[in-house]
Amino acid sequence: MAELDDLSFADRSFMKLYRYRVSTWKAMTRLEKPLAETRGALITTAALHLSEQAPFDETIRGGDWSFREISDAVAVKSLRCAHKSRSFDRTGIERDPNLAFPLDRLRELAARRVLGPPNHRHFSFMGSITAPARLLVESAPEVARRLKEDRPDWVLLTPV
């Protein structure tokens, strides 16, 4: 695992000076049924997208706030990564997107009846968004609206 000292001087300085937002902690909800009867969705910040979708725009200053919807029927190996961070080594995720988007693992757990079937859709964002206003006002609420519509029992966030 990388250490903070592994980052460049510029990245360490940025992280020390960045004005992180403070979020009010909200209590999570307990599952009301066994895991085997639940349906879950994935949200990743690995900037994964389908080949037929536009990749995340690595040139947007402050980060691309958009999202990509990924069908449960996707072949995980076909996902592409368009993450912009120079502090993020994409090698492992490009070899196996399950590292950041473990849909194949969820399918295996569902086949073994440990979990219920995955939600019919999942979502991908780009991480390392340093100017998150449009993410907070536009794209994240839209993903939340879609997930409320789907009513999964849980959501697994895989931050990258």
Salt bridges, closest charged atoms under 4 A:
ASP11 OD1 - ARG86 NH2 2.63
GLU58 OE1 - ARG90 NH2 3.40
ASP64 OD2 - ARG68 NH2 3.99
GLU69 OE1 - ARG121 NH1 3.30
GLU69 OE1 - ARG146 NH1 2.71
ASP72 OD1 - HIS122 NE2 3.56
ASP104 OD1 - ARG107 NH1 2.86
GLU108 OE2 - ARG105 NH2 2.84
GLU138 OE2 - ARG134 NE 3.29
GLU142 OE2 - ARG145 NH2 2.65
GLU142 OE2 - ARG146 NE 2.80
GLU149 OE2 - ARG121 NH2 3.18
GLU149 OE1 - ARG145 NH1 3.20
ASP150 OD1 - HIS120 NE2 3.13
ASP150 OD2 - ARG121 NE 2.76
ASP153 OD1 - LYS33 NZ 3.15
